[in-house]
Amino acid sequence: MYAGHSLNTKPEKILRSLLFREGFRFRLYDKELPGCPDIVLKRYRAVIFVHGCFWHRHSGCHYATEPASNKSFWQKKFAGNVLRDARNTALLLEMNWNVIIIWECQVRIFQKDGLTSLKDVLKRCAEGMPAQAYEMTTAAPSNMIFYPCKPSVRVDQEERISSAYV
């Protein structure tokens, strides 16, 4: 785990509780895997990251605000977080782990509507298909679905991007 990683956040606890009630069994914070995923479902060869919208820059989310002071520090900090997330996702995919990204603002939807869409993704993961990264759409809350996504930054782009913020 990297310094500053929050463990057992409220959104994580809510999601874990919902998963457990549905019969899913999992491990927490596997330090052997890149990024120390929040939830590891070995049976499905899947990991779940519950990302905070502010810290991990959830695009289009009203929680992903920009601090008014010390802008250069925050831009560098946020760019580093996004870069690290993309690198960890790419490494997990190379290791044939499915990566599921759930944003903290979306956990409330699971509380209200249930885990149907997440269970569908885990069912796909269990079928033995090549590993993929999944992220939930944020368009219409009534029909939230997961869609395959690619890491926003490739590992080979890391040097070029990180040096731009120094």
N, C-alpha and C positions, 0 to 999 in steps of 0.2 A: 504494500500500500504506500502511496506517496503521502508526504506530509500534508496535512490539511484536509484529507479525505474524510468527509463526514460519514460516520457509520450510523446505521439504524435511524435514518431520517424518518419523519412522519410519512411521506409518500411511500418509502420502502416498506415500512411496517404495514401500511394499509394494503399494499399490493401482495405482500407475503401472506397476510391473513386471508385475503381473497383466494389466493392460489391454494393455500393449505385446506381451506374449506371445500374447494373443488376436488381435493384428493391428490394434488401435486405434491411431491416431496422433492426437496432441493437442499443444496448447500449454500452457505453464505460466504462471500468474499474469498474466493479461491486465489491465494497469493501466487500460485504456480502459473496462473493464466495472465496474459497481458491485460493490464488495466484493473486487475483485481475486481472482476465483475460483482455486482451487488447480489445477484441470484444466479446459481448454476444448476441447471437441470440436466444431469449427466445422461439420464435415460433418453432424452431428446437431443442430446449433443447441442444444447442451446444455452446461451447466457443472456441475462437481462441486465441492462444498465438502466437505472432510474435516474435520469439526468435532471438536475435543477435548471429551470428555464433561464435564470439569471446567469449562472456560472458557465453553462455550456452553450449559451446563445441560441435559444430556441427561436428560429426565424419566424417573424410575424407575431410572436407572442407578446402580450402586453406586460408580462413579467420580466422580459429581457430588456430592461431599461438600460440606459447609458448614464453612468454617473457624471455629474456636471463638473466636478473638480478633478484635477490630475488626469486628464483625458489620455495622455500618452501612456501613463502607467497602466490604466485600465485596458486600453486597446491592446497593449502588449500581453497583458495577463489573459484576456479573453482569447486572443489569437493563439496563445500557447495552449490553452485548454482545448480549443477546437482542434488544433493540430494533434495533440496527444490523443484525443478521442478517435480521430481518423486513423492515426497510426495503430492504436490498439485494436480497432475494428479490422483493419487490414491484416494485422498479425493473427487475430483469431480466425479470420476467414482462411488464411493460409494453413492454419492448424485444423481446418475442417470443422470449426465450431460455428453454429448459426448465432448471429448477434441480433438481439431484439432491443431496440431503443424505445423507452417509454419516458415521456416528459412528465414532470411533476404536475403540470396543469391537467394532464390527461387522466391521472389516477382517479380524480373525482368522477369521471365518466364511467370508469370501471365499477366504482362503488354504486353508482346509480343504475347502470345498464347491465352489469355483469361482465364476465370474461369471455363471451362467445367469440369475439374476434381474435383474442389472444389464444384461445384453445384451438381455433382453426390454424393459426400459424404453427403452434406446437405440433399439431397433427401432421402438417406438412414437413416439419423438421424430423419427425419420427419415421417418415417414409424413406429416409436414406438418400435423399436428393443431395446434390452438391451444396455445400454451405452457402448461405446468403445472409445479408444484413436486412433487417426489417425495421420499418419505422411506421408509426401510426399517422394517418392523415389527420389534418386538423380542420378540414373544411366544414362538414356538417356533423355536429355532435350526434344526431340521431342515427347515423349510419357510419360510424367510425370503422374504418378497416385498416389493416396493415398492408403495406405495399413494400416490395423489395426495393432496396436502395443501395447505393454504393457509397463507400466512405467519401466524404466531400473533398478530402485531400489525399492524394496517393502518397505512399511512404517516400518515393523518390522525389517528390516535390517539397518535402519537409525542409531541407536546407535552404532552398531559395526563399520560401515563405518566412521562415523564422528569422533569416537575416534581414528581411525587409522591415521588421519591427524593432530592430536593435538600434 
